[in-house]
Amino acid sequence: MRRGRVLSAGLAAATVLTTVLSVWLALGLSEQHAADQRRQDILAAARQSALNFTSLDYRHYDRDSGNVLKGATGDFKKQFAAQTEELTALVAENRSVSEGQVLEAGVVRSDERSARVLVVADSKVTNTAVPEGEARTYRLQLDLVLKDGRWLTSDVEFVG
């Protein structure tokens, strides 16, 4: 009889331990999945922001600059918006077209509300000075913040 109780207690303890470990592993996997999804969301937003920033066409600069502003926030948005009128005139005068392409992007740091991403982008720029086009490579550091469920660019710096 006593041996049966010990065996039952041992099985109950093993069941509890297995259940606790299963829950702990499931929570860990869930957190890892959330972190991976956040990283992918950050990279997608940074890539789109860099693409918008390096792809501008004088024939529809209002639309293109609007795309930059849609993905922007904070001081970056204010500064870009403040320069839009001047840039519109400059881009039109020079008949500038820039076709960007993101080559690489990597998250430098991130948490639940902010991130820093380094982006390497190329673009082919044509204008009145170089009608055949000129290749340019950009190394950008983008700071992003999570606002209303969207990752928005709060700062852009040219690096390297």
Buried (B, 14 or more C-beta within 10 A) or exposed (E): EEEEEEEEEEEEEEEEEEEEEEEEEEEEEEEEEEEEEBBEBBBEBBBBBBBBBBBBBBEEBEEBBEBBBEBBBBEBBEEBEEEBEEBBEBBEEBBBBBBBEBEEBEBEEBEEEBBBBBBBBBBBBBBEEEEEBEEEEBEBBBBBBBEEEEBBBBBBEEEE
